[in-house]
Amino acid sequence: MKSDGVLGWTLGKHRPVSTANHYVKTCLQDDILEYLVILIGGNLGFNYQYYVGSWSPLKQSEYQERNSNNYRMDDTSRCPMLRHNIFQSTYPIQLQRQAILVHKCKTNRLSNSASNGSSFTQKLNNNIALYDPMGFLYCRIQKVGSTFLQKTIRNVFADLKFIAPRGNTMLVNRSKDFIDCLPKTSKFMFVREPYGRALSGYVDKLFAPNPFYWRSAGRFIIKTIRGLKASPLSLKCGHDVTFPEFMKYVIHAQKTLTHRDRHFYPMYEHCFPCDIKYDFIGKMETFRVDVSHILDVFNSTFSRGMTFENFEKESDLRIASTHINRLFSFKGQTLQCEPFRRSFQRVWRDLQIRGVLPIDTKMPFILEKMNTINQTHVTDVVTRIIQNVQNRTKLKEQRLEAKIEAFSQLSADIIKEYRELYRLDFELFDYPALPDFVKIAISTPPKHLKYFDIF
């Protein structure tokens, strides 16, 4: 098959590209408008053998020939300086993850299943970040710590002038060039337990103050799922979607392939791990250990010196700062749908659901005076609370308790449909289809809501 389509890309100054069709794609990520300029042209075609280092075997001579080529940064080949397998780990747990993925890809016949067509091209461009000139690749999956990881990478290389797709222009060249670059690039990705990822998506995009998602997803959910029972304010704002309604929407979107949002796509659709071999697969469940491995690689390979004194606490402080900033940034918009004190309650409860703030810590603010409170004061108060937390085990138990409460609101049919639609995420990344907390949630419906009591 021909491979003169479009997928390779150069970062930095725009260069003339002889393409037939061009379009500009506007992306909304993390509620901030970013422009990803993608120049598309030629016939899309992929020869699977170009995926050197992927699950599909290739002759050793072909592999050596491709890896011996010296790529130049010119108009015909745009591979930057690439580093091979720097993230590779011999830890037993990492080898196990890789082996299970290979096995499940084969049993589900997924290898090369996605490598034909524009959908593959677009999703690679949406999610893969090639850091130039460091020469490594990170495939981000929304709601799997992607914001934290990207900020960490920026901090690690803050003193270097580097380019990555996010917030920069990505010039798409020819698909063969990019595919030839893949085997020379060290690649990593992170995944997450699918039920927890769904809950995180709901909490971050709809439960917490997020007027962009209230408008783009919330109003659709209210109209489609709640229907005639919806109030005029709910139809206008989309601000009070419940978790059961959200899960019904996710199922509906996945079944009909309409009104989907990439924050809620199955994980395997983001990075095509059966087509591209990632050197390292991290998990949110072992986030501290796995991120530490990535940092160790950065420190040793690029002579960096970044470490976390207290990973969990520093992570919590970042999360709290981000959500408080969002609360005040969106204030003008959320006031059109609810009082500011209600939005503040959402953020407080959000941080408790995440296990950032203790559930027994009440808001030290007078609700009637919330309109006059400023962001700096709130940030200082929340920072002190996080700094004074002593029992992190209790916070972990709190997160589990919140998950059980959330899924106890769902019917067995909803859980079954979600499990079936996201089956590949469970299988490829070795997650149980019915984890213990879901079994507990099904068997013990709550008498009253402790975490999700806003509505």
N, C-alpha and C positions, 0 to 999 in steps of 0.2 A: 504494500500500500504506500501511497505517496505520503511524504511528511513535510510538505511545504506550506502547511497551514500556519496558524499563528498561536504561539504559546510562549516562546522565549521572550525575555525582557531585559532591558538595560535601565539602570537607574541613574539619574543625573541629568545632564543636558540632553535636550531632545535632539535626535538625529533624524534625517530624512529617511523614510521607509517607503519602499515601493509596494504599496498595498492598494487594493481596489476599493474596499469598503472601510469606513471609519465610523466609530460612534463613541460617544462619551457616556459613561455609566456613572450615575451618582449614587454613592453609598451612604447610608446612615448607620453609623456604628457607635454604640455606647452613647446615643442621644446627641452626638456631635456631628454636624454635617461635614463630611470629608469628600473630596473629589478624587476619584480614581479614573484617570484618563487612560482609556484602553483603545489602542488602535488595532483594529481587527481586519484582516484581509486574507485572500487566498482561500484555497479549499482546505478544510480541516481534515487531516488524515493522520493516523498514528500507527506506526509499526511497533508492535509490542516489544520486538527485540531491542528497540532503543532503550528500554528500561533496564539498562545494565545495573546489576545489583538488586534487581527486584526479585520477587518470588519465582518468576519464570526463569528456568535455567538458560544460560547462554554459553556458547563455546568459549573455553579459556582463551583461545587465540583472539577471538573477537573482543573479549573483555580487555585483554592486555593492549590490543591495538587501540581501542577507544580511550583507555586511560593513559596511553603514551602520547596522545595528541597534545600539542601546545596550542591552547586557544588564545587568540588575540582579541583585544577589545576593539573590533572594527565593525563595519557595516554588515558583515556576513556571519560573524560569530561573536556573541556577546557574553561569554562566560567570564565572570570576574575571577580573581584568585580564589580557588576553591580548596578546601581541606577535606580529606577523606576519612570518615569513620572516627572522628575525634570524640564523639559521644558514646561510642560502643562500650558496653559494660560486660564484665564477666560475672557479675553478681548472679547467683542462682535464680533469684526472683525475676531478673531481667531476661535471662535465658528462657525461663519458663513462659514469660509473657510472649516472647518472640515465637517460641515453639507452638504454643496454643494458637496464636494468630495464623501461622503458616498452615497448621492442620485445619482450622476452621475455614480458612479461605479456600482450601482445596475441597473440603467436603461440601461446601456451599457453592463451589464452582464460580467463585467471584473473581479470580485472577483475569485481568484484561476485560472485565465486564463493563467497565466504565470508560475505557480509553478511546472510545469513538464518539465524536460528536461535540457540539459546542457546549453542552452542559458541563462536561469534564473541564473544558478550558475555563469557563467562567468561574467554577467553584475553586479551581486551583488559584486563579487570580484573586479571588475573594479572601482566601485563607492562608496561602503560603507567603511567608515573608522571607526573602533572600537577603541576608545582611551583607552588604557590599561596603568595604572590601574584605571583611572578615571571612567571608566565604562559607557561612553555615546557613541552614534553612530551618525555620520553625513554622510548623503548620498549626495555626491556632484554631481551636474549637471554642465557640462561644459558650459561656457558662462552665468553663473548665479552667478557671484561673488565668484566662488569656490576658486580661488587662494587667494583672499583677506581673505576669511573666514579661510582657512587653515593656512595662515600666522598669522592671529589674534589668532587662537588657540595655535599655537606654541609660540607666544609672551606671552599669558596669563599663559601658563604652562612652561615657559622657565627655571624655577628653579627646575623643576621636571624631573626625568628620566621616560619618557613615550614612548610608542611605538605605531605607527600607520602604516597602509599599505604603505603609500606614502613614498618612500625612504627607506623602510625597507623590510625585508623578511616576507611574510605572509604564514604561514604554514596551509594548508587546512587539516582539520581533517574530521570527519564524518558529513554528512548533518544534522542528527537528533540533534547532540550536538549544532550546530550553531542555528538551528531553535528553540531549547529549550532555547537558550540564548536570543533570540529576545524579548520575552515579559518582560524580566528582564532588558532590556536596554532602557534608555531614548533616543529617536530618534528625529532628526530634519532634515529638508530639506528646500531648497529655490527654488522658481520657478520665471519665468519671462514671460512677455508678449511675445508671440511667434514671432511676426513680429520683435520686437526689438531684440530678441535673435538671429534671423537669420542675421540681419544687423550687430550685434556685432561680430558674427562669421566671417562674410566677412571682416569687417574692421580689426579685430585682426589677422586673418590668411592669408589674401590675399592682402588686400589694403595696410596694413603696411608692412615694410620689414620683410619677414619671409621666408627665402629660403627653409626651410624644407617643409613648406606647398606649396610653389611655385612648388617644385619638386613632392611632393606626391599627391597634389590635383590640383594645377594650370595647370600642363602640361596635366593632364587627361581632365580637363575642356576645355582647348584650343583645344586639339585634337578632343574631342567628340562634343563640343558645337559650337566652332568657325569653326572648320573643315578646308575646303580648303582656307578660307580667312586668315588663320593664317600665320604669317611671320615665317621664320626659327628661329629667335631669340625667338619669343614667344613660339614656340614648344619646343625649347631647355630649356628655363628658366621657363615658366609658370608664369611670373611675372606681367602680365598686364591684369588679369581677371577683367572684369567689373561686377558691381552688377547684372545686368540682366543675364549675363552668369552664375554667381554663383547661382542665384535662379533657373535657368533652370537645373543646375547640381543637386541641392538639390532635386528637384522634380524627376529628372531622377533616382537618387540614391534611393530615397524612394519608387518609383514605382517598380523598378526592383530589389531592395534589393541587388544591386551590387555597389562596390566601395564606400561604406558608411564610414563615419567618425563619431565617437561618439560625437564630438563637435556639430554635426548637427542632431543627433538622436532626435526624439520626446522626450520630458521630461519624459513622463510617462514610457518610456522604461528604464530609468536609475534606478529608485528607486522602481518601482512596488507599488505605493501608494494604490492600491486597494487590495493588498495582505498583505502589512505590514502597520500597523497603526503608523503614525508618530505623536509624541506628539505636535510638533510645525511645522507649515508650514509658512516660511517667504517668502516675495516677494521682488523683486528688486525695485518695485514701492514704497515700504515702507521700504526700506533697512535700513535707519538710525534707525528708531523705532524698527524694528525687531532685528537688530544686538544688539541694546542696551538691549533688553530683554534677549538675549542669554548671554551677558556679565553680566547682573544683576544676572542671574542664576549661572554663574561661580563664581562670587564674593561672593554670599551668600552661595552656596553649598560647594565650595572648598576654601573659605577664600582667594580669590584673591582680587586684588585691582586695576584692570585695567579700565580706562575710557578714552574717547576721549575728548580732550579740544575743538576741532573743527572737528567734524566727516567728513564733506564734504571736508574741506581743507586738512586734513591729508590723506584722501582717494585719493584726486587728486595728492598730492605729491608722494604717493606710485605708482600710475599709471604712472606718468611722469618719475619717477626714473627707473621703470621697462622697459619702452619703450625706453628710452635713452640708457640704458644698452644694450638692445637688438640691437639697431641700431649699436652701436660700436662693439659688439660681432660678429655680422653677416657681418661686413664691408668687410672682405676678400671674402665672398661668393657673396654678392650683387653686388660687383664691376664687377663680371663676366657678369652681366646682365644689369646694368645701372650705370651711374655716381653716386658718393656718394651724391652729392647735390640733386639728385632726391630722393634718399632714405631718406635724411633729410627732404625734403619737404613732403614726405609721413607721417613721424612721426609727423611733425608740424600740418599737416592737420588732422591726426588721433586724436591728442589731442584737436583740435577744434571741430571735430565731436562729441567727447565725452563730450564736454562742460567743458574741463579742462582749455584750453586757450581761451581767447576771440577771436572771428573771426576777429575783426578789429585790432588785434595785429600782426603786420608783423614781420617776422623773423629778429632779429637784428644782422644778420651775412651777410658777403659778400659771395655770392654763389661761386664766382670764387676761394675763399680761403678756401672752406669747407674741402678740403683734409688735411689741416694742423691744423684744429681745434681739441681740445681735449675734452674728455668726461666730465671732471670736470668743464670746463668752461661752456659747454652747460647746464649741470645740475644746476650750480649756477645761470645762467641767467633765466632758466625756473622756478626755485624755487622762485626767486624774483618776477617774473610776477604773479605766483600763489598766493604768499603771499600778493601781493598788490591788488588783485581783491576785489572789494567792492560790486559789484552788482551781487549776485549769482542768482537772479531771471532772469537776462538777460542770464546767462549761461544756465539755464534750458530752456528758450525759444529758445536758439541757438541749443540745442540738438534736440528739436522738429522740428525746421526748417531743420536740417540736415536729420532727418528721413523722413520728407515729400519729400525732394529733392530726396532721395534715392529711395523711392517707387514710385515716379512720373515717374521714368524711366521704370517701369514695365508695361506690358500690363495687361488688366483686366483678360485675360485668365490665365496668370502666377499667379496672386494673387488668383484667384479662385481655381486653382489646389493646390497651397500651403495650402490654407485654408481647403480644403477637406482632404488632406493627413495628416494634423496636427490637425484635428478636435478634437481629444481626449484631446490634450493639452489645447485647447480653453475651452472645456466643463468641464473637471475635475478641472481645476484651475480657472474657472470663469473669462475668458477673452472674450471680445466681438469678434465675428468673423470678424467684420469690424469696427475697432475703428475709431474715428473721423479723426485722422491724415491720415489713409489710404483712407478714403472717399475724403478728401481734395486732396491727392496726385493723385488719379484717375481723379479727375475733373479739376486739374490745372497742366498740364505737364509743366516742366520748360523751359524757353526760353534759358537759359544758366546755366551751373553748377557752383555753388559757393563753394561747399564743395568737390565734387567728380570730380575735374577738372584736376587731375594728368595725366590721359591718353589722 
